[in-house]
Amino acid sequence: MLTAKSLRRMLQITEGITANIFHIINSLAIEAIESGQERITDAAIEKWEPEFDAEAAFA
């Protein structure tokens, strides 16, 4: 179960864009499975960073 703070952080990171929300959830799920934890935690959301800055890549 995720806290409201983590969900707000996820919305802040993704700017509420549905595709970005799916991307972060997918990335967090892969990390959770690979780590053996098998669940997305508040801590994982807090430390999550995007793989690259899309705006900088296209600037």
PDBQT receptor file of N, H, CA, C and O in Angstrom, charges set to zero:
ATOM      1  N   MET A   1       0.845  -1.169   0.000  1.00  0.00    +0.000 N 
ATOM      2  CA  MET A   1       0.000   0.000   0.000  1.00  0.00    +0.000 C 
ATOM      3  C   MET A   1       0.895   1.238   0.000  1.00  0.00    +0.000 C 
ATOM      4  O   MET A   1       1.816   1.352   0.809  1.00  0.00    +0.000 OA
ATOM      5  N   LEU A   2       0.615   2.153  -0.909  1.00  0.00    +0.000 N 
ATOM      6  H   LEU A   2      -0.133   2.060  -1.566  1.00  0.00    +0.000 HD
ATOM      7  CA  LEU A   2       1.408   3.374  -1.026  1.00  0.00    +0.000 C 
ATOM      8  C   LEU A   2       0.723   4.511  -0.280  1.00  0.00    +0.000 C 
ATOM      9  O   LEU A   2      -0.503   4.576  -0.202  1.00  0.00    +0.000 OA
ATOM     10  N   THR A   3       1.537   5.399   0.263  1.00  0.00    +0.000 N 
ATOM     11  H   THR A   3       2.533   5.346   0.199  1.00  0.00    +0.000 HD
ATOM     12  CA  THR A   3       0.995   6.546   0.987  1.00  0.00    +0.000 C 
ATOM     13  C   THR A   3       0.607   7.652   0.014  1.00  0.00    +0.000 C 
ATOM     14  O   THR A   3       1.028   7.665  -1.143  1.00  0.00    +0.000 OA
ATOM     15  N   ALA A   4      -0.200   8.573   0.511  1.00  0.00    +0.000 N 
ATOM     16  H   ALA A   4      -0.542   8.563   1.450  1.00  0.00    +0.000 HD
ATOM     17  CA  ALA A   4      -0.608   9.723  -0.307  1.00  0.00    +0.000 C 
ATOM     18  C   ALA A   4       0.613  10.531  -0.730  1.00  0.00    +0.000 C 
ATOM     19  O   ALA A   4       0.645  11.074  -1.834  1.00  0.00    +0.000 OA
ATOM     20  N   LYS A   5       1.613  10.615   0.135  1.00  0.00    +0.000 N 
ATOM     21  H   LYS A   5       1.587  10.174   1.032  1.00  0.00    +0.000 HD
ATOM     22  CA  LYS A   5       2.843  11.361  -0.187  1.00  0.00    +0.000 C 
ATOM     23  C   LYS A   5       3.539  10.747  -1.401  1.00  0.00    +0.000 C 
ATOM     24  O   LYS A   5       3.991  11.473  -2.286  1.00  0.00    +0.000 OA
ATOM     25  N   SER A   6       3.628   9.431  -1.449  1.00  0.00    +0.000 N 
ATOM     26  H   SER A   6       3.261   8.841  -0.729  1.00  0.00    +0.000 HD
ATOM     27  CA  SER A   6       4.270   8.754  -2.583  1.00  0.00    +0.000 C 
ATOM     28  C   SER A   6       3.477   8.942  -3.868  1.00  0.00    +0.000 C 
ATOM     29  O   SER A   6       4.048   9.150  -4.938  1.00  0.00    +0.000 OA
ATOM     30  N   LEU A   7       2.176   8.869  -3.754  1.00  0.00    +0.000 N 
ATOM     31  H   LEU A   7       1.711   8.700  -2.884  1.00  0.00    +0.000 HD
ATOM     32  CA  LEU A   7       1.341   9.064  -4.938  1.00  0.00    +0.000 C 
ATOM     33  C   LEU A   7       1.460  10.498  -5.462  1.00  0.00    +0.000 C 
ATOM     34  O   LEU A   7       1.496  10.719  -6.672  1.00  0.00    +0.000 OA
ATOM     35  N   ARG A   8       1.523  11.476  -4.538  1.00  0.00    +0.000 N 
ATOM     36  H   ARG A   8       1.494  11.297  -3.555  1.00  0.00    +0.000 HD
ATOM     37  CA  ARG A   8       1.732  12.870  -4.963  1.00  0.00    +0.000 C 
ATOM     38  C   ARG A   8       3.093  13.028  -5.636  1.00  0.00    +0.000 C 
ATOM     39  O   ARG A   8       3.217  13.739  -6.633  1.00  0.00    +0.000 OA
ATOM     40  N   ARG A   9       4.114  12.364  -5.090  1.00  0.00    +0.000 N 
ATOM     41  H   ARG A   9       4.013  11.786  -4.280  1.00  0.00    +0.000 HD
ATOM     42  CA  ARG A   9       5.458  12.414  -5.690  1.00  0.00    +0.000 C 
ATOM     43  C   ARG A   9       5.425  11.843  -7.092  1.00  0.00    +0.000 C 
ATOM     44  O   ARG A   9       6.040  12.395  -8.004  1.00  0.00    +0.000 OA
ATOM     45  N   MET A  10       4.710  10.739  -7.274  1.00  0.00    +0.000 N 
ATOM     46  H   MET A  10       4.210  10.290  -6.534  1.00  0.00    +0.000 HD
ATOM     47  CA  MET A  10       4.602  10.130  -8.595  1.00  0.00    +0.000 C 
ATOM     48  C   MET A  10       3.925  11.086  -9.577  1.00  0.00    +0.000 C 
ATOM     49  O   MET A  10       4.367  11.219 -10.718  1.00  0.00    +0.000 OA
ATOM     50  N   LEU A  11       2.864  11.747  -9.139  1.00  0.00    +0.000 N 
ATOM     51  H   LEU A  11       2.505  11.638  -8.211  1.00  0.00    +0.000 HD
ATOM     52  CA  LEU A  11       2.196  12.717 -10.008  1.00  0.00    +0.000 C 
ATOM     53  C   LEU A  11       3.096  13.900 -10.315  1.00  0.00    +0.000 C 
ATOM     54  O   LEU A  11       3.067  14.432 -11.425  1.00  0.00    +0.000 OA
ATOM     55  N   GLN A  12       3.896  14.315  -9.341  1.00  0.00    +0.000 N 
ATOM     56  H   GLN A  12       3.919  13.882  -8.440  1.00  0.00    +0.000 HD
ATOM     57  CA  GLN A  12       4.823  15.428  -9.551  1.00  0.00    +0.000 C 
ATOM     58  C   GLN A  12       5.874  15.047 -10.593  1.00  0.00    +0.000 C 
ATOM     59  O   GLN A  12       6.161  15.826 -11.502  1.00  0.00    +0.000 OA
ATOM     60  N   ILE A  13       6.438  13.871 -10.464  1.00  0.00    +0.000 N 
ATOM     61  H   ILE A  13       6.204  13.238  -9.726  1.00  0.00    +0.000 HD
ATOM     62  CA  ILE A  13       7.472  13.408 -11.390  1.00  0.00    +0.000 C 
ATOM     63  C   ILE A  13       6.920  13.291 -12.802  1.00  0.00    +0.000 C 
ATOM     64  O   ILE A  13       7.571  13.700 -13.763  1.00  0.00    +0.000 OA
ATOM     65  N   THR A  14       5.716  12.732 -12.930  1.00  0.00    +0.000 N 
ATOM     66  H   THR A  14       5.186  12.400 -12.149  1.00  0.00    +0.000 HD
ATOM     67  CA  THR A  14       5.135  12.436 -14.240  1.00  0.00    +0.000 C 
ATOM     68  C   THR A  14       4.341  13.589 -14.828  1.00  0.00    +0.000 C 
ATOM     69  O   THR A  14       3.914  13.530 -15.982  1.00  0.00    +0.000 OA
ATOM     70  N   GLU A  15       4.142  14.640 -14.036  1.00  0.00    +0.000 N 
ATOM     71  H   GLU A  15       4.489  14.687 -13.099  1.00  0.00    +0.000 HD
ATOM     72  CA  GLU A  15       3.330  15.788 -14.439  1.00  0.00    +0.000 C 
ATOM     73  C   GLU A  15       1.903  15.374 -14.803  1.00  0.00    +0.000 C 
ATOM     74  O   GLU A  15       1.224  16.062 -15.565  1.00  0.00    +0.000 OA
ATOM     75  N   GLY A  16       1.455  14.237 -14.248  1.00  0.00    +0.000 N 
ATOM     76  H   GLY A  16       2.007  13.678 -13.629  1.00  0.00    +0.000 HD
ATOM     77  CA  GLY A  16       0.101  13.768 -14.464  1.00  0.00    +0.000 C 
ATOM     78  C   GLY A  16      -0.162  13.191 -15.841  1.00  0.00    +0.000 C 
ATOM     79  O   GLY A  16      -1.306  12.896 -16.185  1.00  0.00    +0.000 OA
ATOM     80  N   ILE A  17       0.885  13.029 -16.629  1.00  0.00    +0.000 N 
ATOM     81  H   ILE A  17       1.814  13.268 -16.349  1.00  0.00    +0.000 HD
ATOM     82  CA  ILE A  17       0.737  12.489 -17.991  1.00  0.00    +0.000 C 
ATOM     83  C   ILE A  17       0.638  10.963 -17.898  1.00  0.00    +0.000 C 
ATOM     84  O   ILE A  17       1.520  10.296 -17.358  1.00  0.00    +0.000 OA
ATOM     85  N   THR A  18      -0.452  10.437 -18.435  1.00  0.00    +0.000 N 
ATOM     86  H   THR A  18      -1.169  10.979 -18.874  1.00  0.00    +0.000 HD
ATOM     87  CA  THR A  18      -0.743   9.008 -18.293  1.00  0.00    +0.000 C 
ATOM     88  C   THR A  18       0.396   8.124 -18.774  1.00  0.00    +0.000 C 
ATOM     89  O   THR A  18       0.752   7.165 -18.090  1.00  0.00    +0.000 OA
ATOM     90  N   ALA A  19       0.967   8.414 -19.912  1.00  0.00    +0.000 N 
ATOM     91  H   ALA A  19       0.677   9.193 -20.468  1.00  0.00    +0.000 HD
ATOM     92  CA  ALA A  19       2.066   7.597 -20.435  1.00  0.00    +0.000 C 
ATOM     93  C   ALA A  19       3.251   7.605 -19.473  1.00  0.00    +0.000 C 
ATOM     94  O   ALA A  19       3.908   6.580 -19.288  1.00  0.00    +0.000 OA
ATOM     95  N   ASN A  20       3.524   8.744 -18.865  1.00  0.00    +0.000 N 
ATOM     96  H   ASN A  20       2.991   9.576 -19.015  1.00  0.00    +0.000 HD
ATOM     97  CA  ASN A  20       4.629   8.840 -17.910  1.00  0.00    +0.000 C 
ATOM     98  C   ASN A  20       4.318   8.061 -16.632  1.00  0.00    +0.000 C 
ATOM     99  O   ASN A  20       5.210   7.452 -16.040  1.00  0.00    +0.000 OA
ATOM    100  N   ILE A  21       3.060   8.081 -16.211  1.00  0.00    +0.000 N 
ATOM    101  H   ILE A  21       2.335   8.576 -16.691  1.00  0.00    +0.000 HD
ATOM    102  CA  ILE A  21       2.655   7.309 -15.029  1.00  0.00    +0.000 C 
ATOM    103  C   ILE A  21       2.869   5.822 -15.284  1.00  0.00    +0.000 C 
ATOM    104  O   ILE A  21       3.408   5.112 -14.435  1.00  0.00    +0.000 OA
ATOM    105  N   PHE A  22       2.444   5.348 -16.465  1.00  0.00    +0.000 N 
ATOM    106  H   PHE A  22       2.007   5.924 -17.156  1.00  0.00    +0.000 HD
ATOM    107  CA  PHE A  22       2.654   3.938 -16.806  1.00  0.00    +0.000 C 
ATOM    108  C   PHE A  22       4.143   3.612 -16.863  1.00  0.00    +0.000 C 
ATOM    109  O   PHE A  22       4.557   2.530 -16.444  1.00  0.00    +0.000 OA
ATOM    110  N   HIS A  23       4.948   4.536 -17.376  1.00  0.00    +0.000 N 
ATOM    111  H   HIS A  23       4.611   5.414 -17.717  1.00  0.00    +0.000 HD
ATOM    112  CA  HIS A  23       6.391   4.306 -17.470  1.00  0.00    +0.000 C 
ATOM    113  C   HIS A  23       7.007   4.152 -16.079  1.00  0.00    +0.000 C 
ATOM    114  O   HIS A  23       7.777   3.221 -15.844  1.00  0.00    +0.000 OA
ATOM    115  N   ILE A  24       6.678   5.048 -15.166  1.00  0.00    +0.000 N 
ATOM    116  H   ILE A  24       6.052   5.805 -15.357  1.00  0.00    +0.000 HD
ATOM    117  CA  ILE A  24       7.263   4.966 -13.820  1.00  0.00    +0.000 C 
ATOM    118  C   ILE A  24       6.793   3.706 -13.099  1.00  0.00    +0.000 C 
ATOM    119  O   ILE A  24       7.588   3.055 -12.421  1.00  0.00    +0.000 OA
ATOM    120  N   ILE A  25       5.525   3.356 -13.234  1.00  0.00    +0.000 N 
ATOM    121  H   ILE A  25       4.879   3.885 -13.785  1.00  0.00    +0.000 HD
ATOM    122  CA  ILE A  25       5.023   2.141 -12.583  1.00  0.00    +0.000 C 
ATOM    123  C   ILE A  25       5.723   0.912 -13.152  1.00  0.00    +0.000 C 
ATOM    124  O   ILE A  25       6.102   0.011 -12.405  1.00  0.00    +0.000 OA
ATOM    125  N   ASN A  26       5.893   0.873 -14.458  1.00  0.00    +0.000 N 
ATOM    126  H   ASN A  26       5.586   1.605 -15.066  1.00  0.00    +0.000 HD
ATOM    127  CA  ASN A  26       6.580  -0.252 -15.098  1.00  0.00    +0.000 C 
ATOM    128  C   ASN A  26       8.028  -0.343 -14.611  1.00  0.00    +0.000 C 
ATOM    129  O   ASN A  26       8.503  -1.428 -14.275  1.00  0.00    +0.000 OA
ATOM    130  N   SER A  27       8.727   0.789 -14.574  1.00  0.00    +0.000 N 
ATOM    131  H   SER A  27       8.341   1.670 -14.847  1.00  0.00    +0.000 HD
ATOM    132  CA  SER A  27      10.116   0.804 -14.111  1.00  0.00    +0.000 C 
ATOM    133  C   SER A  27      10.222   0.361 -12.656  1.00  0.00    +0.000 C 
ATOM    134  O   SER A  27      11.103  -0.422 -12.300  1.00  0.00    +0.000 OA
ATOM    135  N   LEU A  28       9.321   0.865 -11.820  1.00  0.00    +0.000 N 
ATOM    136  H   LEU A  28       8.605   1.501 -12.109  1.00  0.00    +0.000 HD
ATOM    137  CA  LEU A  28       9.328   0.487 -10.407  1.00  0.00    +0.000 C 
ATOM    138  C   LEU A  28       9.005  -0.988 -10.220  1.00  0.00    +0.000 C 
ATOM    139  O   LEU A  28       9.577  -1.641  -9.348  1.00  0.00    +0.000 OA
ATOM    140  N   ALA A  29       8.093  -1.518 -11.028  1.00  0.00    +0.000 N 
ATOM    141  H   ALA A  29       7.628  -0.987 -11.737  1.00  0.00    +0.000 HD
ATOM    142  CA  ALA A  29       7.740  -2.939 -10.933  1.00  0.00    +0.000 C 
ATOM    143  C   ALA A  29       8.927  -3.821 -11.318  1.00  0.00    +0.000 C 
ATOM    144  O   ALA A  29       9.189  -4.832 -10.667  1.00  0.00    +0.000 OA
ATOM    145  N   ILE A  30       9.636  -3.441 -12.365  1.00  0.00    +0.000 N 
ATOM    146  H   ILE A  30       9.424  -2.620 -12.894  1.00  0.00    +0.000 HD
ATOM    147  CA  ILE A  30      10.818  -4.207 -12.793  1.00  0.00    +0.000 C 
ATOM    148  C   ILE A  30      11.874  -4.188 -11.691  1.00  0.00    +0.000 C 
ATOM    149  O   ILE A  30      12.455  -5.222 -11.362  1.00  0.00    +0.000 OA
ATOM    150  N   GLU A  31      12.120  -3.003 -11.123  1.00  0.00    +0.000 N 
ATOM    151  H   GLU A  31      11.648  -2.163 -11.391  1.00  0.00    +0.000 HD
ATOM    152  CA  GLU A  31      13.088  -2.889 -10.030  1.00  0.00    +0.000 C 
ATOM    153  C   GLU A  31      12.680  -3.760  -8.840  1.00  0.00    +0.000 C 
ATOM    154  O   GLU A  31      13.523  -4.414  -8.225  1.00  0.00    +0.000 OA
ATOM    155  N   ALA A  32      11.388  -3.763  -8.520  1.00  0.00    +0.000 N 
ATOM    156  H   ALA A  32      10.703  -3.231  -9.019  1.00  0.00    +0.000 HD
ATOM    157  CA  ALA A  32      10.897  -4.554  -7.383  1.00  0.00    +0.000 C 
ATOM    158  C   ALA A  32      11.100  -6.043  -7.619  1.00  0.00    +0.000 C 
ATOM    159  O   ALA A  32      11.498  -6.769  -6.708  1.00  0.00    +0.000 OA
ATOM    160  N   ILE A  33      10.833  -6.496  -8.822  1.00  0.00    +0.000 N 
ATOM    161  H   ILE A  33      10.510  -5.906  -9.562  1.00  0.00    +0.000 HD
ATOM    162  CA  ILE A  33      11.001  -7.919  -9.139  1.00  0.00    +0.000 C 
ATOM    163  C   ILE A  33      12.481  -8.303  -9.114  1.00  0.00    +0.000 C 
ATOM    164  O   ILE A  33      12.855  -9.333  -8.552  1.00  0.00    +0.000 OA
ATOM    165  N   GLU A  34      13.325  -7.454  -9.737  1.00  0.00    +0.000 N 
ATOM    166  H   GLU A  34      13.021  -6.618 -10.193  1.00  0.00    +0.000 HD
ATOM    167  CA  GLU A  34      14.748  -7.752  -9.783  1.00  0.00    +0.000 C 
ATOM    168  C   GLU A  34      15.393  -7.752  -8.389  1.00  0.00    +0.000 C 
ATOM    169  O   GLU A  34      16.335  -8.503  -8.137  1.00  0.00    +0.000 OA
ATOM    170  N   SER A  35      14.883  -6.912  -7.499  1.00  0.00    +0.000 N 
ATOM    171  H   SER A  35      14.117  -6.302  -7.704  1.00  0.00    +0.000 HD
ATOM    172  CA  SER A  35      15.445  -6.843  -6.149  1.00  0.00    +0.000 C 
ATOM    173  C   SER A  35      14.939  -7.973  -5.249  1.00  0.00    +0.000 C 
ATOM    174  O   SER A  35      15.489  -8.203  -4.172  1.00  0.00    +0.000 OA
ATOM    175  N   GLY A  36      13.899  -8.674  -5.684  1.00  0.00    +0.000 N 
ATOM    176  H   GLY A  36      13.451  -8.487  -6.559  1.00  0.00    +0.000 HD
ATOM    177  CA  GLY A  36      13.322  -9.747  -4.883  1.00  0.00    +0.000 C 
ATOM    178  C   GLY A  36      12.255  -9.258  -3.922  1.00  0.00    +0.000 C 
ATOM    179  O   GLY A  36      11.632 -10.059  -3.226  1.00  0.00    +0.000 OA
ATOM    180  N   GLN A  37      12.036  -7.945  -3.878  1.00  0.00    +0.000 N 
ATOM    181  H   GLN A  37      12.542  -7.294  -4.444  1.00  0.00    +0.000 HD
ATOM    182  CA  GLN A  37      11.041  -7.394  -2.963  1.00  0.00    +0.000 C 
ATOM    183  C   GLN A  37       9.615  -7.645  -3.468  1.00  0.00    +0.000 C 
ATOM    184  O   GLN A  37       8.689  -7.830  -2.677  1.00  0.00    +0.000 OA
ATOM    185  N   GLU A  38       9.456  -7.649  -4.774  1.00  0.00    +0.000 N 
ATOM    186  H   GLU A  38      10.208  -7.500  -5.416  1.00  0.00    +0.000 HD
ATOM    187  CA  GLU A  38       8.208  -7.970  -5.454  1.00  0.00    +0.000 C 
ATOM    188  C   GLU A  38       7.029  -7.082  -5.082  1.00  0.00    +0.000 C 
ATOM    189  O   GLU A  38       5.877  -7.513  -5.148  1.00  0.00    +0.000 OA
ATOM    190  N   ARG A  39       7.316  -5.840  -4.690  1.00  0.00    +0.000 N 
ATOM    191  H   ARG A  39       8.251  -5.491  -4.637  1.00  0.00    +0.000 HD
ATOM    192  CA  ARG A  39       6.263  -4.853  -4.482  1.00  0.00    +0.000 C 
ATOM    193  C   ARG A  39       6.877  -3.466  -4.578  1.00  0.00    +0.000 C 
ATOM    194  O   ARG A  39       8.047  -3.264  -4.253  1.00  0.00    +0.000 OA
ATOM    195  N   ILE A  40       6.082  -2.530  -5.023  1.00  0.00    +0.000 N 
ATOM    196  H   ILE A  40       5.131  -2.694  -5.287  1.00  0.00    +0.000 HD
ATOM    197  CA  ILE A  40       6.528  -1.146  -5.132  1.00  0.00    +0.000 C 
ATOM    198  C   ILE A  40       6.339  -0.497  -3.764  1.00  0.00    +0.000 C 
ATOM    199  O   ILE A  40       5.251  -0.547  -3.190  1.00  0.00    +0.000 OA
ATOM    200  N   THR A  41       7.385   0.098  -3.259  1.00  0.00    +0.000 N 
ATOM    201  H   THR A  41       8.268   0.138  -3.725  1.00  0.00    +0.000 HD
ATOM    202  CA  THR A  41       7.335   0.703  -1.932  1.00  0.00    +0.000 C 
ATOM    203  C   THR A  41       7.436   2.227  -2.016  1.00  0.00    +0.000 C 
ATOM    204  O   THR A  41       7.818   2.793  -3.040  1.00  0.00    +0.000 OA
ATOM    205  N   ASP A  42       7.080   2.865  -0.904  1.00  0.00    +0.000 N 
ATOM    206  H   ASP A  42       6.769   2.405  -0.072  1.00  0.00    +0.000 HD
ATOM    207  CA  ASP A  42       7.224   4.321  -0.819  1.00  0.00    +0.000 C 
ATOM    208  C   ASP A  42       8.685   4.726  -1.018  1.00  0.00    +0.000 C 
ATOM    209  O   ASP A  42       8.974   5.717  -1.689  1.00  0.00    +0.000 OA
ATOM    210  N   ALA A  43       9.597   3.959  -0.436  1.00  0.00    +0.000 N 
ATOM    211  H   ALA A  43       9.362   3.154   0.109  1.00  0.00    +0.000 HD
ATOM    212  CA  ALA A  43      11.025   4.259  -0.547  1.00  0.00    +0.000 C 
ATOM    213  C   ALA A  43      11.490   4.190  -2.002  1.00  0.00    +0.000 C 
ATOM    214  O   ALA A  43      12.300   5.010  -2.434  1.00  0.00    +0.000 OA
ATOM    215  N   ALA A  44      10.987   3.224  -2.750  1.00  0.00    +0.000 N 
ATOM    216  H   ALA A  44      10.329   2.558  -2.398  1.00  0.00    +0.000 HD
ATOM    217  CA  ALA A  44      11.368   3.087  -4.156  1.00  0.00    +0.000 C 
ATOM    218  C   ALA A  44      10.899   4.295  -4.961  1.00  0.00    +0.000 C 
ATOM    219  O   ALA A  44      11.614   4.777  -5.840  1.00  0.00    +0.000 OA
ATOM    220  N   ILE A  45       9.710   4.776  -4.663  1.00  0.00    +0.000 N 
ATOM    221  H   ILE A  45       9.129   4.385  -3.950  1.00  0.00    +0.000 HD
ATOM    222  CA  ILE A  45       9.184   5.955  -5.369  1.00  0.00    +0.000 C 
ATOM    223  C   ILE A  45      10.008   7.183  -5.018  1.00  0.00    +0.000 C 
ATOM    224  O   ILE A  45      10.313   7.992  -5.895  1.00  0.00    +0.000 OA
ATOM    225  N   GLU A  46      10.372   7.333  -3.756  1.00  0.00    +0.000 N 
ATOM    226  H   GLU A  46      10.124   6.675  -3.044  1.00  0.00    +0.000 HD
ATOM    227  CA  GLU A  46      11.148   8.505  -3.330  1.00  0.00    +0.000 C 
ATOM    228  C   GLU A  46      12.516   8.551  -3.999  1.00  0.00    +0.000 C 
ATOM    229  O   GLU A  46      12.988   9.635  -4.344  1.00  0.00    +0.000 OA
ATOM    230  N   LYS A  47      13.166   7.403  -4.193  1.00  0.00    +0.000 N 
ATOM    231  H   LYS A  47      12.783   6.522  -3.913  1.00  0.00    +0.000 HD
ATOM    232  CA  LYS A  47      14.510   7.411  -4.762  1.00  0.00    +0.000 C 
ATOM    233  C   LYS A  47      14.519   7.263  -6.286  1.00  0.00    +0.000 C 
ATOM    234  O   LYS A  47      15.577   7.355  -6.908  1.00  0.00    +0.000 OA
ATOM    235  N   TRP A  48      13.362   7.037  -6.886  1.00  0.00    +0.000 N 
ATOM    236  H   TRP A  48      12.502   6.963  -6.381  1.00  0.00    +0.000 HD
ATOM    237  CA  TRP A  48      13.307   6.820  -8.337  1.00  0.00    +0.000 C 
ATOM    238  C   TRP A  48      13.725   8.064  -9.096  1.00  0.00    +0.000 C 
ATOM    239  O   TRP A  48      13.290   9.171  -8.782  1.00  0.00    +0.000 OA
ATOM    240  N   GLU A  49      14.563   7.876 -10.087  1.00  0.00    +0.000 N 
ATOM    241  H   GLU A  49      14.917   6.975 -10.342  1.00  0.00    +0.000 HD
ATOM    242  CA  GLU A  49      14.992   8.948 -10.981  1.00  0.00    +0.000 C 
ATOM    243  C   GLU A  49      14.767   8.471 -12.411  1.00  0.00    +0.000 C 
ATOM    244  O   GLU A  49      14.961   7.293 -12.711  1.00  0.00    +0.000 OA
ATOM    245  N   PRO A  50      14.360   9.379 -13.294  1.00  0.00    +0.000 N 
ATOM    246  CA  PRO A  50      14.183   8.956 -14.697  1.00  0.00    +0.000 C 
ATOM    247  C   PRO A  50      15.520   8.526 -15.301  1.00  0.00    +0.000 C 
ATOM    248  O   PRO A  50      16.586   8.968 -14.872  1.00  0.00    +0.000 OA
ATOM    249  N   GLU A  51      15.435   7.671 -16.288  1.00  0.00    +0.000 N 
ATOM    250  H   GLU A  51      14.569   7.313 -16.637  1.00  0.00    +0.000 HD
ATOM    251  CA  GLU A  51      16.652   7.154 -16.934  1.00  0.00    +0.000 C 
ATOM    252  C   GLU A  51      17.416   8.263 -17.641  1.00  0.00    +0.000 C 
ATOM    253  O   GLU A  51      18.647   8.243 -17.677  1.00  0.00    +0.000 OA
ATOM    254  N   PHE A  52      16.700   9.230 -18.202  1.00  0.00    +0.000 N 
ATOM    255  H   PHE A  52      15.700   9.246 -18.173  1.00  0.00    +0.000 HD
ATOM    256  CA  PHE A  52      17.322  10.382 -18.845  1.00  0.00    +0.000 C 
ATOM    257  C   PHE A  52      16.317  11.506 -18.879  1.00  0.00    +0.000 C 
ATOM    258  O   PHE A  52      15.114  11.285 -18.737  1.00  0.00    +0.000 OA
ATOM    259  N   ASP A  53      16.814  12.710 -19.067  1.00  0.00    +0.000 N 
ATOM    260  H   ASP A  53      17.791  12.889 -19.183  1.00  0.00    +0.000 HD
ATOM    261  CA  ASP A  53      15.965  13.887 -19.155  1.00  0.00    +0.000 C 
ATOM    262  C   ASP A  53      15.543  14.083 -20.597  1.00  0.00    +0.000 C 
ATOM    263  O   ASP A  53      16.342  14.514 -21.427  1.00  0.00    +0.000 OA
ATOM    264  N   ALA A  54      14.285  13.767 -20.903  1.00  0.00    +0.000 N 
ATOM    265  H   ALA A  54      13.635  13.416 -20.229  1.00  0.00    +0.000 HD
ATOM    266  CA  ALA A  54      13.790  13.830 -22.284  1.00  0.00    +0.000 C 
ATOM    267  C   ALA A  54      13.921  15.222 -22.866  1.00  0.00    +0.000 C 
ATOM    268  O   ALA A  54      14.256  15.365 -24.041  1.00  0.00    +0.000 OA
ATOM    269  N   GLU A  55      13.668  16.244 -22.080  1.00  0.00    +0.000 N 
ATOM    270  H   GLU A  55      13.395  16.127 -21.125  1.00  0.00    +0.000 HD
ATOM    271  CA  GLU A  55      13.767  17.615 -22.586  1.00  0.00    +0.000 C 
ATOM    272  C   GLU A  55      15.198  17.946 -22.977  1.00  0.00    +0.000 C 
ATOM    273  O   GLU A  55      15.425  18.583 -24.005  1.00  0.00    +0.000 OA
ATOM    274  N   ALA A  56      16.162  17.523 -22.174  1.00  0.00    +0.000 N 
ATOM    275  H   ALA A  56      15.977  17.005 -21.338  1.00  0.00    +0.000 HD
ATOM    276  CA  ALA A  56      17.556  17.794 -22.486  1.00  0.00    +0.000 C 
ATOM    277  C   ALA A  56      17.996  17.018 -23.728  1.00  0.00    +0.000 C 
ATOM    278  O   ALA A  56      18.809  17.504 -24.515  1.00  0.00    +0.000 OA
ATOM    279  N   ALA A  57      17.456  15.814 -23.900  1.00  0.00    +0.000 N 
ATOM    280  H   ALA A  57      16.796  15.419 -23.261  1.00  0.00    +0.000 HD
ATOM    281  CA  ALA A  57      17.841  14.987 -25.028  1.00  0.00    +0.000 C 
ATOM    282  C   ALA A  57      17.402  15.598 -26.355  1.00  0.00    +0.000 C 
ATOM    283  O   ALA A  57      18.059  15.406 -27.378  1.00  0.00    +0.000 OA
ATOM    284  N   PHE A  58      16.305  16.324 -26.338  1.00  0.00    +0.000 N 
ATOM    285  H   PHE A  58      15.771  16.480 -25.506  1.00  0.00    +0.000 HD
ATOM    286  CA  PHE A  58      15.784  16.890 -27.572  1.00  0.00    +0.000 C 
ATOM    287  C   PHE A  58      16.069  18.388 -27.711  1.00  0.00    +0.000 C 
ATOM    288  O   PHE A  58      15.611  19.017 -28.665  1.00  0.00    +0.000 OA
ATOM    289  N   ALA A  59      16.807  18.950 -26.786  1.00  0.00    +0.000 N 
ATOM    290  H   ALA A  59      17.179  18.438 -26.012  1.00  0.00    +0.000 HD
ATOM    291  CA  ALA A  59      17.107  20.385 -26.819  1.00  0.00    +0.000 C 
ATOM    292  C   ALA A  59      18.183  20.695 -27.847  1.00  0.00    +0.000 C 
ATOM    293  O   ALA A  59      18.563  21.855 -28.013  1.00  0.00    +0.000 OA
TER     294      ALA A  59
